[in-house]
Amino acid sequence: MKIINKFFLLGVGVLLTLGVVSCNNEKEPNTSQEKEAKTYMALSLNMPMGSFRANADGQDKPNPDFNYVGKWAGKDLIKTISVYMIATDNSSIEKQEDLNYGDYYNAPTPAGDDKVVLTPKKGVKVTTLVGKEVVVYVLLNASDKAKAVLNAASAADFKQKYKDVIELSTKNEALATSNIAPEATAAGKIAKKNGTDNETIMMTCLEPSSPITLEQYVTELDALAGVKNQAKVSVERTVARVMVSIGKESYEIKDKVTQDVIGTLKEIRYVVAQGERKVFISKNSGDPTNNTWKTPGSDFVPNANNFHTNAADWYDYASLWEEHKSNDSQISGTLLPTIDAYNQNKETVTTELEKSLSGKFLLPNTHKFGATKDLSNYKKGNTAYILVRAKFDPKPEIFADKGKVAYKSGDDFYIGTNGKFYAKIENVRDPEAGGVKGMNANKYVKGKVLYFAWLNPDKNDDKAWLNSPVVRNNIYHVHISGFKSIGVNWNPLVPNPNPDDPKNPNNPDPNPNEPGYDPKDNPIKPEDPLSNDDTYMSVQVTVLPWLVHSYSIELGF
């Protein structure tokens, strides 16, 4: 595989100033407004750009490792804000949930390339915390499950509850059997596109505000201006995003030896899978030596036995069924946008994002980072992946069948273990028809072929890939620059309730090989490291904050 380049873009900052009103009855107010409120507090929010620890996986840096290219402000629609104020002596807590953004704030205003400013137009009443030292947490566009956890929290345990895990899709929901909408995925429960205008995404703060004491009788204007009673909190989007583009709509595939054209690849589409189905409300620190930001499934490492029984405990596979077509002659998935002048810079990616909000949301997925395949816990069966589907239309003259009916475009075809193409399965083992006695063959249903790519690989060389961390508030852009050969004929990275039965109801791309002819040679094994012994595709990736990462890759054997 030829890696053209890799880069990555991080989600940019949101600066939110929240006005909070504090009431106290010690002094009779002079105006009707003062009778309702005696003190105001302002809360500023911004998106963090990263810490400055030197962690092994490089995800702690302002410009995270692997394919980073810059930042994108995003097109966020903030509908609700929930505010949680906790006395630092753990004596009391006040919660203001689902405040309507339009009632309390003006429209978000971009402020340069790295933040968006949210300015308040109304204060929020506080009733018991006047004169107390407090810290402040927030949730933007909060999910019901996150609010339920925090509603049950006390002042003493709120900090821990704010880092609790929430299950966004059940295990059954993570294993679909038919076409689904994006909202049915785990990430779709907390991140939604509103056409191409904007998107509504749950956001949380990494840490609460620094402690402040709520002084009495601070005017609303002084609080909002930051003269007194102002707390500052950083927020970030809870999901990650993957965006895939392609250089052109179809590609000629050549024979690896003769370099003669053997067919055309077209109808190229994609889906994404193996993001997690659970998420921590707020980002959780992991082991600073090898996993900066842990996720609920960070410790799961698949092997040949536990993938089918345990992978769905952690990962979302329902996303494989997005834009699914029941007709085998049609390719399922999302059509790839064409970027014919991809040049490895941020503007290439952000132009497409601004125009159409391309990409899919998924929940973060990280593991132990390692410098060798034995030290890394990133495996094919626990790492978020992109599945590219396409239709291969082989030239009739490449078929090895002799004296039989010619291949028709759109029919099934077979590739024997000798590397030759066959139009009929009975010809595969018939020497008089060009076959080989006892030979097996892979079946390609209606010409469908599959390719795999990781979201954020750590090396330029696909044969050296070991780690691929997917972190919230990052956009991972993968640009497909070409295809070197046809891909595989099915997807083994979907848990099967009955591994001995190839007809997995949860897999939209199950093993189609004819009984007795299956060569069992698919090189995609859940327990294997991420590196490719064979090359499937050529990809360039970019990641945006929104950090942006991007790289280019050529797919194929």
C-alpha positions in Angstrom: 0.0 0.0 0.0 1.2 3.5 -0.8 0.5 6.0 2.0 0.4 9.4 0.4 0.2 11.4 3.6 -1.6 11.4 6.9 -3.1 14.3 8.9 -5.7 15.0 11.6 -7.9 17.9 12.7 -9.3 18.6 16.2 -12.7 20.0 17.1 -12.3 23.7 18.0 -13.3 25.5 21.1 -16.6 26.7 22.2 -16.5 29.7 24.6 -19.7 29.9 26.6 -20.5 32.6 29.1 -23.4 31.6 31.3 -25.1 34.0 33.6 -26.2 32.6 36.9 -28.4 34.4 39.4 -28.1 33.9 43.1 -30.9 34.7 45.6 -30.6 35.6 49.3 -33.2 37.1 51.7 -30.8 38.8 54.2 -31.4 42.3 52.7 -34.6 43.7 51.3 -34.0 44.5 47.6 -34.8 47.9 46.1 -36.2 46.8 42.7 -38.5 44.1 41.4 -35.6 42.5 39.7 -33.6 42.4 42.9 -36.5 40.9 44.7 -36.1 37.9 42.5 -32.3 37.9 42.3 -29.5 39.4 44.5 -26.3 38.0 42.8 -25.3 37.0 39.3 -22.6 34.6 38.2 -21.1 34.2 34.7 -19.7 30.9 33.4 -17.3 30.9 30.4 -16.9 27.7 28.4 -14.2 26.8 25.9 -13.1 23.7 24.0 -9.8 22.3 25.3 -6.9 22.0 22.8 -5.1 19.2 24.7 -2.8 18.8 27.7 0.9 18.9 27.7 1.9 15.5 29.1 4.3 13.4 26.9 2.2 10.2 26.8 3.2 7.3 24.7 0.1 7.3 22.4 0.5 11.1 21.7 -3.2 11.8 22.3 -2.4 14.3 25.1 -0.8 17.0 22.9 -2.4 20.2 21.6 -1.7 18.8 18.2 -2.3 15.1 18.7 -0.1 12.5 17.0 -1.0 10.7 13.8 -2.4 12.6 10.8 -3.1 15.9 12.6 -3.8 18.8 10.2 -5.6 21.5 12.2 -8.9 22.6 13.7 -12.5 23.2 12.5 -15.0 25.3 14.4 -17.9 23.0 13.4 -21.6 23.9 12.8 -23.1 23.2 16.2 -26.7 23.7 17.1 -27.0 24.0 20.9 -30.5 23.4 22.1 -30.2 22.9 25.8 -27.7 23.7 28.6 -27.7 21.9 32.0 -25.7 23.6 34.8 -24.6 21.8 38.0 -23.2 23.9 40.9 -21.5 22.0 43.8 -20.3 23.5 47.0 -16.6 22.6 47.5 -17.4 21.5 51.1 -19.9 19.0 49.6 -22.7 20.5 51.7 -25.1 21.3 48.8 -25.7 21.1 45.1 -28.0 23.0 42.7 -29.0 21.8 39.3 -30.6 23.7 36.4 -31.4 21.2 33.6 -32.4 21.7 30.0 -32.3 25.5 29.9 -33.4 26.5 26.5 -30.4 27.9 24.7 -32.4 30.4 22.7 -33.9 31.9 25.9 -30.5 32.3 27.6 -28.0 32.8 24.8 -27.4 34.7 21.6 -26.4 32.8 18.4 -22.9 31.2 18.5 -20.3 33.5 17.0 -17.0 32.1 15.5 -14.0 33.7 17.0 -11.0 32.8 14.9 -10.1 29.2 13.9 -10.1 27.7 17.4 -13.2 28.7 19.2 -16.9 29.7 19.1 -18.2 32.3 21.6 -21.6 31.9 23.2 -22.7 35.1 24.9 -25.6 35.1 27.4 -28.6 37.3 27.4 -30.3 36.1 30.6 -29.2 34.9 34.0 -29.9 31.6 35.9 -31.3 31.7 39.4 -29.4 30.1 42.3 -31.2 29.7 45.6 -28.9 28.2 48.2 -25.2 28.8 47.3 -24.8 32.5 47.9 -21.6 33.1 49.8 -20.3 29.6 49.2 -17.3 28.4 47.3 -18.5 26.4 44.4 -17.3 24.5 41.3 -19.5 24.3 38.2 -20.1 21.5 35.7 -22.2 21.7 32.5 -23.8 19.4 29.9 -24.8 20.8 26.5 -27.5 18.9 24.5 -27.6 16.3 27.3 -28.9 12.8 26.8 -31.6 11.5 29.1 -29.3 8.8 30.3 -26.6 11.3 31.3 -29.2 13.5 33.1 -30.5 10.5 34.9 -27.1 9.7 36.3 -26.4 13.3 37.4 -30.0 13.7 38.8 -29.2 10.9 41.3 -25.8 12.4 42.3 -25.2 14.1 45.6 -22.7 16.9 46.2 -20.3 14.4 47.7 -20.3 11.9 44.7 -21.0 14.3 41.8 -17.4 14.4 40.6 -17.3 10.6 40.2 -20.8 10.4 38.7 -19.8 12.9 36.1 -17.3 10.4 34.9 -19.7 7.4 35.0 -20.3 5.3 31.9 -23.7 5.4 30.1 -24.9 2.7 27.8 -26.3 4.3 24.7 -27.2 1.1 22.9 -28.0 -2.2 24.4 -26.2 -5.3 23.3 -29.2 -6.3 21.2 -29.4 -2.8 19.6 -25.7 -3.0 18.7 -26.4 -6.1 16.6 -28.9 -5.1 13.9 -30.5 -7.3 11.3 -31.9 -4.8 8.8 -31.6 -1.2 7.5 -31.3 1.4 10.3 -31.1 5.2 10.5 -28.0 6.9 11.9 -30.0 7.8 15.0 -30.2 4.1 15.8 -26.5 3.7 16.3 -24.9 4.3 19.7 -23.3 7.6 18.7 -26.5 8.6 17.0 -28.3 8.7 20.4 -26.2 11.8 21.3 -25.1 13.3 17.9 -27.5 14.2 15.1 -27.2 16.0 11.8 -29.9 18.6 11.0 -29.6 18.3 7.3 -26.6 20.2 6.1 -27.3 23.3 8.2 -25.9 22.2 11.6 -25.7 19.3 14.0 -26.7 18.7 17.6 -24.1 16.9 19.7 -23.8 16.3 23.4 -20.9 18.2 25.0 -19.3 17.8 28.4 -16.5 19.5 30.4 -13.2 17.7 31.0 -12.9 19.3 34.4 -15.2 21.6 36.5 -14.5 25.2 36.8 -11.9 26.4 39.2 -13.5 27.2 42.6 -15.1 30.6 43.0 -17.0 32.1 45.8 -20.5 33.4 44.8 -20.5 37.0 46.1 -23.9 38.6 47.0 -25.4 41.6 45.2 -23.2 41.4 42.0 -25.2 43.0 39.2 -26.1 41.0 36.2 -24.0 43.3 34.0 -21.0 43.0 36.2 -21.3 39.2 36.2 -21.7 38.9 32.5 -18.8 41.3 31.9 -16.6 39.1 34.1 -16.1 41.8 36.8 -17.1 39.3 39.5 -18.6 35.9 39.9 -17.3 34.4 36.7 -16.4 30.7 36.4 -14.7 29.1 33.4 -15.2 25.6 32.1 -13.9 23.8 29.0 -16.3 21.7 27.0 -15.9 19.2 24.1 -18.0 17.0 21.9 -18.6 13.5 23.3 -18.4 11.7 20.0 -15.7 11.2 17.3 -16.3 11.6 13.6 -15.1 9.7 10.5 -15.2 11.2 7.1 -14.2 9.2 3.9 -13.6 10.7 0.5 -12.4 9.3 -2.8 -10.3 10.6 -5.7 -12.8 9.6 -8.5 -16.0 7.6 -8.9 -14.5 4.5 -10.5 -11.1 2.8 -10.8 -9.5 0.3 -13.2 -7.9 -2.7 -11.5 -4.8 -4.2 -13.0 -3.3 -7.6 -12.9 -0.4 -7.5 -10.5 1.9 -9.4 -12.8 1.0 -8.3 -16.4 -0.4 -4.9 -15.4 -3.3 -5.5 -17.9 -6.6 -4.1 -16.8 -8.8 -6.9 -15.5 -11.9 -4.9 -14.6 -13.5 -1.8 -13.1 -14.4 -0.9 -9.6 -17.5 1.3 -9.2 -20.4 2.1 -6.9 -18.0 2.8 -4.0 -19.7 3.3 -0.6 -18.7 3.0 3.1 -19.9 2.4 6.6 -18.1 2.4 9.9 -18.2 -0.1 12.8 -16.6 -1.1 16.1 -17.0 2.3 17.8 -18.1 1.6 21.4 -21.7 1.3 22.4 -21.0 2.9 25.8 -19.3 6.2 26.7 -18.1 7.9 29.8 -20.1 11.1 30.4 -16.8 13.0 30.7 -13.5 12.0 29.3 -11.6 9.6 31.7 -7.8 9.6 32.0 -6.1 6.3 31.4 -2.6 5.0 32.0 -0.4 8.0 31.2 2.3 5.6 29.8 0.2 4.0 27.2 -3.4 5.2 26.9 -4.1 8.8 27.6 -7.9 8.6 27.4 -9.4 5.3 28.3 -12.8 4.2 27.1 -15.2 1.7 28.7 -13.9 -1.1 26.4 -10.2 -0.3 26.6 -9.3 -3.5 28.4 -11.1 -5.9 25.9 -8.6 -7.8 23.7 -10.1 -10.3 21.3 -8.8 -13.7 20.6 -10.1 -16.5 18.3 -12.5 -17.7 21.0 -13.9 -14.6 22.8 -14.6 -12.3 19.8 -18.0 -13.8 18.9 -19.1 -14.2 22.6 -17.9 -10.8 24.0 -17.2 -8.2 21.3 -20.8 -7.0 21.4 -20.5 -6.3 25.1 -18.4 -3.3 24.1 -18.9 -2.4 20.4 -21.6 -1.1 18.0 -22.1 -3.1 14.8 -25.5 -1.8 14.0 -23.8 1.0 12.0 -22.9 -1.6 9.4 -26.6 -1.6 8.4 -26.9 2.2 7.6 -28.3 2.7 4.1 -28.7 -1.0 3.7 -30.3 -2.3 0.5 -32.0 -5.7 0.5 -31.3 -6.2 -3.2 -27.9 -8.0 -3.6 -27.3 -6.3 -6.9 -27.1 -2.9 -5.2 -24.2 -1.8 -3.0 -25.2 -0.7 0.5 -23.7 2.2 2.5 -23.0 5.9 2.1 -21.8 7.2 -1.2 -18.3 8.7 -0.9 -17.8 12.4 -1.7 -15.2 13.0 -4.5 -12.2 15.2 -3.7 -10.2 15.1 -6.9 -7.6 17.6 -5.8 -6.8 16.2 -2.4 -3.6 17.9 -1.2 -3.2 17.0 2.4 -4.3 20.3 4.0 -7.1 21.3 6.3 -9.0 23.4 3.8 -9.5 20.3 1.6 -11.4 18.6 4.4 -13.2 21.6 6.0 -14.6 22.8 2.6 -16.4 19.5 2.2 -17.5 19.6 5.9 -18.9 23.1 5.6 -20.7 22.2 2.4 -22.4 19.0 3.4 -21.4 18.0 7.0 -19.9 14.8 5.6 -19.0 11.9 7.8 -20.4 9.6 10.5 -20.4 9.8 14.3 -19.0 7.1 16.5 -18.1 6.7 20.1 -14.5 6.8 21.2 -12.4 3.6 21.2 -8.9 3.3 22.7 -6.6 0.6 24.0 -3.1 0.1 25.4 -0.6 1.6 23.0 2.4 -0.4 22.1 5.6 -0.2 20.0 5.4 -3.8 18.9 2.5 -6.1 18.0 3.0 -8.0 21.3 2.8 -4.8 23.4 -0.1 -3.1 21.6 -3.7 -4.1 22.5 -5.1 -2.7 19.3 -6.4 -5.7 17.3 -8.6 -6.0 14.2 -11.5 -7.2 16.4 -11.4 -4.3 18.9 -10.5 -1.3 16.8 -12.9 1.1 15.0 -12.8 0.4 11.3 -14.1 1.7 8.0 -15.7 -0.9 5.7 -15.6 0.1 2.0 -18.0 -1.7 -0.3 -17.8 -1.6 -4.1 -18.9 -3.5 -7.2 -16.2 -5.1 -9.3 -17.0 -5.6 -13.0 -14.5 -8.0 -14.4 -13.7 -8.1 -18.1 -15.2 -11.2 -19.7 -11.9 -12.3 -21.3 -10.2 -12.8 -17.9 -12.4 -15.8 -17.0 -10.8 -19.3 -17.0 -14.0 -21.1 -17.9 -13.6 -23.0 -21.2 -16.4 -23.8 -23.6 -19.1 -22.6 -21.2 -21.5 -19.7 -20.9 -19.7 -16.4 -20.9 -19.8 -14.2 -17.8 -22.4 -11.5 -17.7 -21.8 -8.2 -15.9 -23.5 -8.2 -12.5 -23.6 -11.9 -12.0 -21.8 -13.8 -9.2 -18.3 -14.8 -9.9 -15.6 -17.0 -8.2 -11.9 -16.6 -7.7 -10.1 -19.9 -7.2 -7.1 -20.4 -4.9 -5.1 -20.4 -8.1 -6.0 -16.7 -8.5 -8.2 -17.3 -11.7 -11.7 -16.1 -12.2 -14.6 -18.4 -12.9 -18.2 -17.7 -13.9 -19.6 -21.0 -12.5 -18.8 -22.9 -9.4 -18.9 -26.2 -11.1 -16.1 -25.2 -13.4 -13.7 -24.5 -10.5 -13.0 -28.2 -10.0 -13.4 -29.3 -13.7 -10.1 -29.5 -15.5 -11.9 -29.7 -18.8 -13.5 -26.4 -18.1 -10.3 -24.7 -16.9 -10.6 -25.7 -13.3 -8.4 -27.7 -10.9 -9.5 -30.9 -9.3 -10.2 -30.4 -5.6 -9.7 -26.6 -5.7 -11.7 -24.2 -3.5 -12.9 -20.7 -4.5 -14.3 -17.5 -3.0 -17.7 -16.4 -4.2 -18.3 -12.7 -5.0 -22.0 -12.1 -4.8 -23.1 -9.8 -7.8 -19.5 -8.6 -7.9 -19.5 -7.1 -4.3 -16.0 -6.6 -2.9 -14.9 -5.2 0.6 -12.0 -3.2 1.9 -11.0 -2.3 5.4 -9.3 0.9 6.8 -8.5 2.0 10.3 -9.4 5.5 11.4 -6.1 6.8 12.8 -3.2 4.5 12.1 0.1 5.3 13.7 2.5 4.6 10.8 2.8 5.6 7.1 3.4 2.0 6.2 0.3 -0.2 6.4 2.5 -3.2 7.1 3.8 -1.5 10.2 0.4 -0.4 11.6 0.0 -1.2 15.3 -2.3 1.4 17.0 -5.3 3.5 16.0 -6.7 5.5 18.9 -10.1 7.1 18.3 -10.7 10.0 20.7 -13.8 12.2 21.3 -13.9 15.6 19.6 -11.7 14.4 16.8 -12.5 14.1 13.1 -10.8 11.3 11.2 -10.7 11.9 7.5 -9.6 9.0 5.2 -9.0 9.8 1.5 -9.0 6.8 -0.8 -6.5 7.5 -3.6 -6.7 4.2 -5.4 -7.3 0.5 -5.4 -4.5 -1.9 -6.1 -6.6 -5.1 -6.5 -10.0 -6.4 -5.6 -10.8 -6.8 -1.9 -12.3 -9.7 0.1 -15.7 -11.2 -0.3 -17.1 -11.0 3.3 -16.6 -9.3 6.7 -15.4 -11.5 9.5 -15.4 -8.5 12.0 -19.0 -9.0 13.1 -19.8 -11.2 16.1 -21.7 -14.4 15.1 -24.0 -16.0 17.7 -23.2 -19.3 15.9 -19.7 -19.1 14.5 -20.1 -22.5 12.7 -23.0 -21.1 10.6 -21.8 -18.6 8.0 -25.3 -17.1 7.7 -24.8 -14.6 10.5 -28.1 -12.6 10.8 -26.2 -9.7 12.3 -23.8 -9.4 9.4 -24.9 -7.6 6.2 -21.8 -9.0 4.5 -21.7 -12.7 5.7 -19.6 -15.4 4.2 -21.2 -16.4 0.9 -18.8 -19.2 -0.1 -20.4 -22.4 -1.4 -20.4 -25.3 1.2 -17.5 -27.6 0.5 -15.7 -24.9 -1.6 -14.7 -22.4 1.2 -10.9 -21.9 1.2 -11.1 -20.2 4.6 -8.4 -17.8 3.6 -9.8 -14.4 4.6 -6.9 -12.5 6.0 -9.1 -10.4 8.3 -8.9 -12.2 11.7 -10.2 -10.5 14.9 -7.2 -11.5 17.0 -4.6 -10.2 14.5 -2.7 -6.9 14.8 -3.7 -4.0 12.6 -0.9 -4.4 10.1 -1.7 -5.8 6.6 0.3 -8.7 5.2 -1.7 -8.0 2.0 -2.7 -4.5 0.9 -6.3 -3.8 0.3 -6.5 -0.1 -0.6 -4.6 3.2 -0.8 -5.8 5.7 1.8 -4.8 9.2 2.9 -6.2 10.2 6.4 -6.9 13.6 8.0 -8.2 14.2 11.6 -9.9 17.6 12.5 -10.9 19.5 16.6 -13.2 19.6 16.1 -9.2 18.3 15.9 -8.9 17.1 12.3 -6.8 14.1 11.2 -6.4 13.0 7.5 -4.5 10.4 5.5 -4.5 8.9 2.0 -4.4 5.2 1.2 -4.5 2.9 -1.8 -6.6 -0.2 -1.2 -6.1 -3.7 -2.5 -4.1 -6.9 -2.2 
